[in-house]
Amino acid sequence: MKKLIFIACFAIVLIASCNKMELSENAPIIQLKEAEGFVHSDTSISAGKQFTVGIIATSANGENLTNLIVEINGDRFLDKGFNIPEIDENILITKSLDSIEIINFIIRNKSRKADTISITITKQDSSFSEITRYSSIILGAQNNTGYGGFFSFSNGMLYTQSQAFINQSLIDIVYYYDAIGDANTIASPGANLIGLFVGADAPEFWPIKRTTFYTRASININDLEFNSATNDSLIVSNLFTGGGRKAKQLQNAQYYAFQSNENKFGIIKIENVTGQTDGTIQFSLIIQQ
């Protein structure tokens, strides 16, 4: 019996070893798209400006591709997983204030083989861009009957829930109170707002759901900096990645940086928060034009 058990275990180990050895040793291949509208070589770009890098990668008859990783100056910017033989991805990046950014694009496959390609982006000296400013906007929470709870960056207008429903392509901010934990919150229709609004025109049922991202914590700027801003220099100084779809537990005198659905950046100042589901929030904001 012991001999049979030994033989069975040996066979299992042998099969596992053979399966492991069967993985292809071919490394994947990664390339950058060389087409109009794509950055594919070393260049200079103004801080705060966005650029697109196109990635084409293939398994090269090896194992399926499993990870696309983008690193900027050694920090992880993107790590996307899949299990396919080839990819065609467009990656949107915003130039930071760093003088030089070395961006590494890494593709890995199932056998942990990898290929890397890099570009260097130098900060270009240029004037800052214009901004749009909206001051002392008041929104009402979901049960407030005096103020609409929906706002548009493009026209600065407030909307009630029924009005927002027929203007879904314009709505960037939604204000509500969450009694379970998030309390006073600003978000957007794309923030998965299930069960917070009632009716067939509730954001969870909208076919068009624009998404605004916010810094995960308030940022450290002062009223003088915000009130005196005439261009996007302050916004560029507070660029961020990895934001969340909600700014939660809002309090008076807080500042949050945000990124719109069109990837324009801005800063919002929370000026006055009052009440709960029938309460209001007052804010001002600046956003890149």
C-alpha positions in Angstrom: 0.0 0.0 0.0 2.8 2.4 0.9 4.5 1.7 -2.4 1.3 2.5 -4.3 0.9 5.7 -2.4 4.5 6.7 -3.2 4.0 5.9 -6.9 0.8 7.9 -7.0 2.4 10.9 -5.4 5.4 10.7 -7.7 3.1 10.6 -10.7 1.2 13.7 -9.5 4.5 15.6 -9.0 5.7 14.5 -12.4 2.5 15.6 -14.2 2.6 19.0 -12.4 6.3 19.4 -13.4 5.5 18.5 -17.0 2.6 21.0 -17.1 4.9 23.7 -15.8 7.5 22.9 -18.3 5.0 23.1 -21.1 4.7 26.9 -20.7 6.2 28.7 -23.7 9.4 30.5 -23.2 8.5 33.1 -25.9 8.5 36.6 -24.5 5.7 39.0 -25.4 6.3 42.1 -27.6 5.1 45.6 -26.8 5.1 48.6 -29.2 3.8 52.2 -29.1 1.4 53.4 -31.7 3.1 55.8 -34.2 0.0 57.7 -35.4 -1.4 61.2 -35.3 -2.7 62.1 -31.9 -0.4 59.6 -30.0 2.8 60.3 -28.1 5.3 57.6 -29.1 8.8 59.1 -28.4 10.6 61.5 -26.1 9.0 64.9 -26.1 8.1 68.0 -24.0 4.6 68.8 -22.8 3.2 71.6 -20.6 2.3 70.7 -17.0 -1.4 70.0 -16.7 -1.8 69.0 -20.4 -3.0 65.6 -21.3 -1.6 63.2 -23.9 -2.4 59.8 -25.2 -0.1 56.8 -25.6 -1.3 53.9 -27.7 -0.1 50.4 -26.7 0.0 47.4 -29.0 1.2 44.2 -27.5 1.2 40.6 -28.7 2.0 37.2 -27.1 4.4 36.5 -30.0 3.1 32.9 -30.1 3.9 32.5 -26.4 1.6 32.5 -23.4 -1.4 34.8 -23.2 -0.8 38.4 -22.0 -1.8 38.9 -18.3 -0.7 42.4 -17.2 -0.1 45.8 -18.7 1.8 48.0 -16.2 2.6 51.7 -16.5 5.1 53.3 -14.2 5.9 57.0 -14.0 9.2 57.8 -12.3 9.0 54.5 -10.6 5.5 54.9 -9.2 2.7 52.6 -10.4 0.2 54.5 -12.6 -1.7 51.6 -14.1 -1.9 47.8 -13.6 -4.5 46.2 -15.9 -5.0 42.5 -16.0 -6.4 40.2 -18.7 -5.8 36.8 -20.3 -5.7 37.3 -24.1 -3.1 36.9 -26.9 -2.9 40.6 -27.9 -4.0 44.0 -26.7 -4.7 47.5 -28.2 -5.0 50.1 -25.5 -5.0 53.9 -25.4 -3.8 55.4 -22.1 -4.5 59.0 -21.2 -1.9 60.7 -19.0 -1.7 64.2 -17.6 1.7 65.9 -17.4 2.6 66.6 -13.9 4.8 69.4 -12.5 7.9 67.1 -12.5 10.6 68.5 -14.8 11.2 65.0 -16.2 9.0 61.9 -16.2 10.3 58.5 -17.3 7.3 56.4 -18.3 7.8 52.6 -18.5 5.2 50.5 -20.3 5.5 46.8 -19.3 3.7 43.8 -20.7 3.8 40.4 -19.0 2.5 37.0 -19.9 1.3 33.9 -18.1 4.9 32.5 -17.9 6.0 35.8 -16.3 8.0 36.8 -19.4 8.0 40.5 -20.0 8.8 43.3 -22.5 9.3 47.0 -21.7 9.3 50.2 -23.7 10.0 53.6 -22.3 9.6 57.3 -23.1 10.8 60.5 -21.4 8.5 63.5 -21.1 10.1 66.8 -20.2 8.0 69.6 -18.8 7.6 72.4 -21.3 7.7 76.0 -20.1 4.5 77.7 -21.1 1.8 80.0 -19.8 -1.0 78.4 -17.8 -4.5 77.9 -19.2 -7.7 79.8 -18.5 -10.3 78.6 -16.0 -14.0 78.9 -15.4 -15.2 79.9 -11.9 -18.6 79.2 -10.3 -19.3 80.9 -7.0 -21.6 80.1 -4.1 -23.6 77.4 -5.7 -26.3 75.8 -3.5 -27.6 72.3 -4.0 -30.2 70.4 -2.1 -30.0 66.8 -0.9 -32.3 64.1 -2.2 -35.3 65.1 -0.1 -34.9 68.9 -0.3 -37.8 70.5 -2.2 -36.3 74.0 -2.5 -33.0 73.4 -4.4 -32.1 71.0 -7.1 -29.3 68.5 -6.3 -27.6 68.2 -9.7 -25.0 70.5 -11.3 -23.3 70.9 -14.7 -19.7 72.1 -15.2 -20.4 73.0 -18.8 -23.1 75.6 -18.2 -23.1 76.2 -14.4 -26.8 75.3 -14.1 -28.7 73.5 -11.3 -31.2 70.8 -12.0 -33.9 69.0 -10.1 -34.0 65.2 -10.4 -36.6 65.3 -13.1 -34.8 68.0 -15.0 -31.5 66.2 -14.7 -33.1 63.0 -16.0 -33.7 64.7 -19.4 -30.3 66.4 -19.4 -28.2 63.4 -18.4 -25.3 64.3 -20.8 -24.8 67.5 -18.8 -24.8 66.3 -15.2 -21.4 66.3 -13.4 -22.2 66.7 -9.7 -24.9 65.0 -7.6 -25.3 66.0 -3.9 -27.0 63.7 -1.4 -26.9 62.7 2.3 -26.1 59.0 3.2 -27.2 58.2 6.7 -25.4 54.8 6.7 -21.9 56.3 6.7 -20.9 58.7 4.0 -23.0 61.5 5.4 -22.9 64.7 3.2 -21.5 63.6 -0.2 -20.9 65.0 -3.6 -20.6 62.5 -6.4 -21.8 62.1 -10.0 -24.3 59.8 -11.8 -21.4 57.4 -12.5 -20.8 56.8 -8.8 -23.2 53.8 -8.5 -25.9 55.7 -6.6 -28.1 52.7 -5.8 -31.0 53.2 -3.4 -30.2 56.8 -2.6 -32.8 58.4 -4.9 -36.3 57.2 -5.5 -38.4 57.1 -8.7 -38.0 55.9 -12.3 -35.8 59.0 -13.0 -33.3 58.1 -10.2 -29.6 58.3 -11.4 -29.2 54.5 -11.0 -31.6 54.1 -14.0 -30.0 56.6 -16.3 -28.5 55.3 -19.6 -25.9 58.1 -19.6 -23.9 58.3 -16.4 -21.1 60.9 -16.4 -18.4 60.4 -13.8 -16.4 62.9 -11.8 -13.4 61.8 -9.7 -12.3 63.5 -6.5 -9.2 63.3 -4.3 -9.7 60.8 -1.6 -9.0 63.4 1.1 -9.3 67.2 1.2 -6.3 69.1 -0.1 -4.3 71.8 1.7 -4.8 75.1 0.1 -6.1 78.4 1.5 -8.9 80.9 0.7 -6.5 83.5 -0.7 -4.9 81.0 -3.2 -8.4 79.8 -4.3 -10.0 83.2 -4.5 -7.2 84.9 -6.4 -6.7 82.1 -9.0 -7.0 83.6 -12.5 -5.5 80.6 -14.4 -5.1 76.9 -13.8 -1.7 77.1 -12.0 -3.3 76.2 -8.7 -5.2 73.3 -10.3 -2.0 72.0 -11.9 -0.2 72.2 -8.6 -2.9 69.8 -7.2 -3.1 67.2 -10.0 -3.9 63.7 -8.8 -4.4 60.1 -9.9 -6.3 57.3 -8.3 -9.1 59.4 -7.1 -12.5 58.2 -5.9 -16.0 58.7 -7.4 -17.3 60.4 -4.2 -16.1 63.1 -1.8 -17.6 62.0 1.5 -18.4 63.3 5.0 -18.0 66.9 3.7 -17.5 69.7 6.2 -17.2 73.5 5.9 -14.0 75.0 4.6 -12.7 71.9 2.9 -11.1 71.8 -0.5 -11.1 68.9 -2.9 -9.5 68.5 -6.3 -11.6 66.8 -9.0 -11.4 65.5 -12.5 -14.4 65.8 -14.9 -15.8 63.3 -17.3 -13.8 65.1 -20.1 -10.6 64.8 -18.0 -10.5 68.5 -17.1 -9.2 69.2 -13.6 -10.5 71.6 -11.0 -10.8 72.5 -7.3 -14.0 72.7 -5.3 -14.4 74.6 -2.0 -17.1 73.4 0.4 -18.4 76.5 2.0 -21.5 75.5 4.0 -23.1 72.1 4.8 -26.5 72.1 6.5 -28.8 69.3 7.4 -29.2 65.8 6.2 -31.5 64.3 3.5 -33.4 67.6 3.3 -30.3 69.7 3.8 -28.2 71.9 1.5 -24.5 72.3 0.5 -22.9 75.5 -0.8 -19.7 75.4 -2.8 -17.5 77.3 -5.2 -15.3 75.8 -7.8 -12.7 76.5 -10.5 -12.2 74.2 -13.5 -9.9 74.2 -16.6 -11.5 75.5 -19.8 
